Amino acid sequence: MNDEKAKPSKTEAELQEEVERLRKQTAALKKEVEKQKKEEKKPFNWRNFVAWILIILFFISALASPVAVWAHDTLLNTDDFVDTVAPLINDDTVAQAISNKAAEELIKELDVDNRLENALPEDLGFLAGPITGVLQDLASRAAKEVLTSSQFQYIWENALRFAHSTALEVIKGDKVLEVTTEGEVVLNLSELLQEVKDRLVDGGLGFLENVKVPEDVGQVVLFTSDELGLVKEGVNILDTLNWLLPLLALLFLAGAILISTDRRKFLLISGVALALAMAVLLIILDFTKSELLNKVSPANLPAAEVIWNTMSGGLVSAAAGLLALGVVAALGAAIAGPYKWATWLRDKVAELFIMWRDRRQRGDKEPGPVGKFVQT
């Protein structure tokens, strides 16, 4: 009897041992399967690879497109150029800076200091310097009055329009323009200085009446005849980039989304790429502004900043708008995704919509949660 009772115990031990052995085998098989899964290479997804390349190309073209369009419209479109540049003369800081420079050049060219020394008695010659300073201040005020007058604004705007359209015709080969003997195309401001001198004469400085303002005073060299070929080439390139870069950006964007295996995901990536490109562009513009203004004298810094902000304002606005568009596109693609927070948000919006629809159907005039919040 004792032997018969002992046999079941032995069988139970054997079963436990067998179970333990099977567990070890199962664990070993699981490890082997996991190892094989890790070692097993996923098939190469060429569609997503091409989509990523197109996203990179989209980023580059999106970064350059606003600059090309802005430069083309601002520099090569006479109406846009005049609308941007002409009002600058009405800005007080710009007008003051130009007036100060014009007065300084006029006093220097007319040699007022030496003329006063010769005109004053010998014992009063020391007054030539202070009087010259006063005259320069008067000349600056006269120049500012000229610049800010409605008559000069009309002349200035028409001169800009004529000069810009003529320059474009010369660059594009539609017109031949005479240049100086040195082969330079210049902007002549001598008429402005002549009018300032006439105002000084009318103000009582009769000794300046017979003094002629040299014709070469106030001439700004635009470019030399040797550089004209490079300017023409640059204009032709800009004419092409103006339409080519935006078109390429749209093609790269559409291609990346269409060829990818997950279009929603790549729409999100495209939105992020657009926003990132515009953020980089704004950083570059800010850096460029700082570098340029650092080279300007402190006296002319406010005027230079006004000019920069006016000239680059359209580009900055376009970049900011495209950045916002990229963020909205990325958020829209993310909200449409399978993420838990996106699902929760969609459910909440759907609930609010259903509540609003039910209230409209019942004709309930009691305000909802949003209405109560606004009322409080």
C-alpha positions in Angstrom: 0.0 0.0 0.0 2.8 2.4 0.8 4.4 1.8 -2.7 1.1 2.5 -4.4 0.7 5.8 -2.6 4.3 6.8 -3.4 3.9 6.3 -7.2 1.4 9.3 -7.8 3.9 11.6 -5.9 6.7 10.5 -8.3 4.4 11.1 -11.3 3.5 14.6 -10.1 7.2 15.4 -9.7 7.8 14.2 -13.2 5.0 16.3 -14.5 6.3 19.4 -12.7 9.7 18.8 -14.2 8.2 18.4 -17.7 6.2 21.6 -17.3 9.3 23.4 -16.2 11.2 22.0 -19.2 8.5 23.1 -21.5 8.5 26.6 -20.0 12.2 26.9 -20.7 11.8 25.7 -24.2 9.0 28.2 -24.8 11.1 31.0 -23.4 14.0 29.9 -25.6 11.7 29.8 -28.7 10.3 33.3 -27.9 13.9 34.7 -27.6 14.8 33.1 -30.9 11.7 34.5 -32.6 12.4 38.0 -31.2 16.0 37.7 -32.4 14.9 36.7 -35.9 12.5 39.6 -36.0 15.2 42.1 -35.0 17.6 40.6 -37.6 15.0 40.5 -40.2 15.3 43.6 -42.5 12.3 45.6 -43.5 11.9 46.0 -47.3 13.2 49.4 -48.6 10.4 51.9 -49.0 11.5 53.8 -52.1 8.4 55.9 -52.2 9.0 57.5 -48.8 12.7 57.9 -49.6 11.8 59.9 -52.7 9.2 61.8 -50.7 11.9 62.9 -48.2 14.1 64.1 -51.0 11.2 66.1 -52.4 10.6 67.6 -48.9 14.2 68.8 -48.7 13.9 70.3 -52.2 10.6 71.9 -51.1 12.3 73.4 -48.1 15.1 75.0 -50.2 12.8 76.3 -52.9 10.3 77.6 -50.3 13.2 79.5 -48.5 14.3 81.1 -51.8 11.0 81.8 -53.4 9.8 84.8 -51.3 13.2 86.5 -51.8 13.1 86.1 -55.5 9.5 87.3 -55.8 10.2 90.3 -53.5 13.4 91.3 -55.3 11.7 91.0 -58.7 8.7 93.0 -57.7 10.6 95.7 -55.7 13.6 96.2 -58.0 12.3 95.4 -61.4 8.7 96.7 -61.3 8.7 100.5 -61.7 5.3 101.0 -60.0 6.2 98.9 -56.9 9.7 100.5 -56.7 8.2 104.0 -56.8 5.5 103.1 -54.3 8.1 101.8 -51.9 10.9 104.3 -52.3 9.1 107.6 -53.0 7.3 107.9 -49.6 10.7 107.5 -47.8 11.4 111.2 -48.4 8.4 112.1 -46.3 9.8 110.3 -43.2 11.3 112.8 -40.8 14.4 110.8 -40.0 15.2 110.1 -43.6 14.6 113.7 -44.7 16.7 115.0 -41.9 19.6 112.6 -42.8 19.5 113.6 -46.5 19.2 117.3 -45.6 22.2 117.1 -43.3 24.3 115.4 -45.9 23.2 117.8 -48.7 24.0 120.8 -46.5 27.4 119.4 -45.6 28.3 118.8 -49.2 27.0 122.2 -50.3 29.0 124.1 -47.6 32.1 122.1 -48.4 31.8 122.6 -52.2 31.1 126.3 -51.9 34.1 126.7 -49.6 32.0 128.9 -47.3 34.6 128.8 -44.5 37.3 130.4 -46.6 34.9 132.8 -48.2 33.9 134.1 -44.8 37.4 134.4 -43.6 38.2 136.6 -46.6 35.0 138.6 -46.2 35.3 139.3 -42.4 37.7 141.8 -40.9 41.0 140.3 -39.9 40.3 140.6 -36.2 36.9 138.8 -36.6 38.3 135.9 -38.7 37.8 133.5 -35.8 34.0 133.8 -36.3 34.2 132.1 -39.7 34.0 128.6 -38.1 30.9 129.3 -35.9 29.2 131.2 -38.7 29.9 128.3 -41.1 28.2 125.9 -38.6 25.2 128.2 -38.4 25.0 128.4 -42.2 25.2 124.6 -42.5 22.3 124.3 -40.1 20.3 126.8 -42.1 21.2 124.9 -45.3 20.0 121.7 -43.6 16.7 123.3 -42.7 16.3 124.7 -46.2 17.1 121.3 -47.7 14.5 119.6 -45.4 11.9 122.2 -46.4 12.6 121.4 -50.0 12.5 117.6 -49.6 9.2 117.6 -47.6 7.4 120.1 -49.9 4.6 118.8 -52.1 6.3 120.3 -55.1 9.5 118.3 -54.5 7.5 115.2 -53.7 5.9 115.5 -57.1 9.3 116.0 -58.8 10.9 113.3 -56.8 8.3 110.7 -57.6 8.3 111.5 -61.3 12.1 111.5 -61.4 12.2 108.1 -59.7 9.7 106.7 -62.1 11.6 108.1 -65.1 15.0 107.0 -63.8 13.8 103.5 -62.9 12.0 102.9 -66.1 14.9 104.3 -68.1 17.4 102.1 -66.2 15.3 99.0 -66.9 15.1 99.9 -70.6 18.9 100.3 -70.7 19.5 97.0 -68.8 17.1 95.1 -71.0 18.6 96.6 -74.2 15.5 98.5 -75.2 17.3 101.9 -74.9 20.8 103.2 -75.2 21.8 105.7 -72.5 24.7 108.1 -72.6 27.3 107.6 -69.8 30.0 109.7 -68.4 33.5 109.8 -69.9 34.6 107.4 -67.1 31.9 105.0 -68.2 29.7 105.5 -65.2 25.9 105.7 -65.0 25.1 108.2 -62.2 22.2 109.7 -60.3 22.6 113.5 -60.3 21.4 115.4 -57.2 22.9 118.7 -58.2 19.5 120.2 -58.9 18.5 119.6 -55.3 21.7 121.4 -54.0 21.1 124.3 -56.5 17.6 124.8 -55.1 18.9 124.7 -51.5 21.5 127.3 -52.5 18.8 129.6 -54.0 16.8 129.4 -50.8 19.9 130.4 -48.8 20.3 133.4 -51.1 16.7 134.3 -50.6 17.2 134.1 -46.9 19.8 136.9 -47.0 23.1 135.2 -48.0 23.6 137.4 -51.1 27.3 136.5 -51.4 26.3 133.0 -52.6 24.2 134.3 -55.4 26.9 134.2 -58.1 28.4 131.0 -56.8 27.6 128.1 -59.1 27.1 124.6 -57.7 29.5 122.2 -59.5 27.6 119.8 -61.7 29.5 116.8 -60.3 28.3 117.5 -56.7 25.8 115.0 -55.4 26.4 112.4 -58.1 25.8 108.8 -57.1 27.4 106.1 -59.3 24.8 103.5 -60.0 27.0 101.2 -62.0 29.7 101.3 -64.6 29.4 100.4 -68.3 31.6 97.4 -67.7 29.2 96.1 -65.1 26.2 96.5 -67.3 26.6 93.0 -68.7 26.5 91.5 -65.2 23.5 93.6 -64.3 21.7 92.4 -67.4 22.5 88.8 -66.6 21.3 89.2 -63.0 18.1 90.8 -64.2 17.5 87.9 -66.6 18.1 85.3 -63.8 15.8 87.2 -61.5 13.1 87.3 -64.1 13.3 83.5 -64.4 13.6 82.8 -60.6 10.5 85.0 -60.0 8.2 82.3 -61.5 10.4 79.2 -61.5 11.1 78.9 -57.7 7.4 79.2 -56.6 6.4 76.7 -59.3 9.1 74.2 -58.2 8.1 74.6 -54.6 4.5 73.7 -55.4 5.6 70.7 -57.6 8.0 69.4 -54.9 5.2 69.7 -52.3 2.6 68.0 -54.4 5.0 65.3 -55.4 6.1 64.5 -51.9 2.5 64.1 -50.6 1.3 62.1 -53.7 4.2 59.7 -53.8 4.4 58.9 -50.1 2.7 55.9 -48.5 1.3 58.1 -45.7 0.0 61.3 -47.2 -1.3 62.8 -43.9 2.1 62.3 -42.3 3.9 64.0 -45.2 1.4 66.8 -45.2 2.3 67.4 -41.6 6.0 67.3 -42.5 5.5 69.7 -45.4 3.8 72.2 -43.1 6.6 71.9 -40.6 9.2 72.3 -43.5 7.4 75.5 -44.7 7.2 77.0 -41.2 10.9 76.1 -40.6 12.0 77.7 -43.9 10.2 80.9 -43.2 11.6 81.0 -39.6 15.1 80.6 -41.1 14.4 83.4 -43.6 13.3 85.7 -40.9 16.5 84.9 -38.9 18.6 85.6 -42.0 16.8 88.9 -42.6 17.3 90.0 -39.0 21.0 89.0 -39.1 21.5 90.9 -42.4 19.8 94.0 -41.0 22.1 93.9 -38.0 25.2 93.5 -40.1 24.2 96.4 -42.5 23.2 98.8 -39.7 26.5 98.2 -37.9 28.3 99.7 -40.9 26.1 102.9 -40.8 27.3 105.9 -38.9 25.4 106.6 -35.6 24.0 109.9 -37.1 22.4 108.1 -40.0 21.3 105.0 -38.1 17.7 106.0 -37.5 17.2 106.8 -41.2 19.0 103.6 -42.4 16.7 101.6 -40.1 13.6 103.3 -41.6 14.8 102.6 -45.1 15.5 98.9 -44.3 12.2 98.4 -42.6 10.4 100.0 -45.6 12.3 98.1 -48.3 12.1 94.7 -46.6 8.6 95.1 -45.1 6.9 93.2 -47.9 9.3 90.3 -47.6 9.0 90.1 -43.8 5.2 90.2 -44.1 5.2 87.4 -46.7 7.5 85.2 -44.7 5.4 85.7 -41.5 2.2 84.8 -43.5 3.8 81.7 -45.0 5.1 80.7 -41.5 1.6 80.9 -40.2 0.3 78.9 -43.1 2.8 76.2 -42.5 1.9 76.0 -38.8 -1.8 75.8 -39.6 -1.2 73.0 -42.2 0.9 71.0 -39.8 -1.7 71.4 -37.0 -4.5 70.4 -39.3 -2.7 67.3 -40.4 -1.8 66.4 -36.8 -5.4 66.9 -35.6 -6.6 64.5 -38.3 -4.1 61.9 -37.2 -4.5 58.8 -34.9 -2.9 60.4 -31.9 -4.8 60.1 -28.6 -4.9 63.8 -28.0 -6.1 64.4 -31.6 -8.9 61.7 -31.2 -9.9 63.3 -27.9 -10.0 66.8 -29.4 -12.1 65.6 -32.4 -14.5 63.9 -30.1 -14.9 67.0 -27.9 -15.5 69.2 -31.0 -18.0 66.7 -32.3 -19.8 66.7 -29.0 -20.0 70.5 -29.0 -21.3 70.5 -32.5 -24.0 67.9 -31.7 -25.1 69.8 -28.6 -25.3 73.0 -30.7 -27.3 71.2 -33.4 -29.7 69.6 -30.9 -30.3 73.0 -29.2 -31.1 74.6 -32.6 -33.5 71.8 -33.4 -35.3 72.2 -30.0 -35.4 75.9 -30.4 -33.7 76.3 -27.0 -32.8 79.9 -26.4 -30.8 79.2 -23.2 -27.1 79.9 -23.9 -24.7 76.9 -24.1 -21.4 76.6 -22.2 -19.6 79.0 -24.5 -22.4 81.5 -24.3 -22.5 81.3 -20.5 -18.7 81.8 -20.3 -18.8 84.9 -22.5 -21.8 86.4 -20.6 -19.9 86.0 -17.3 
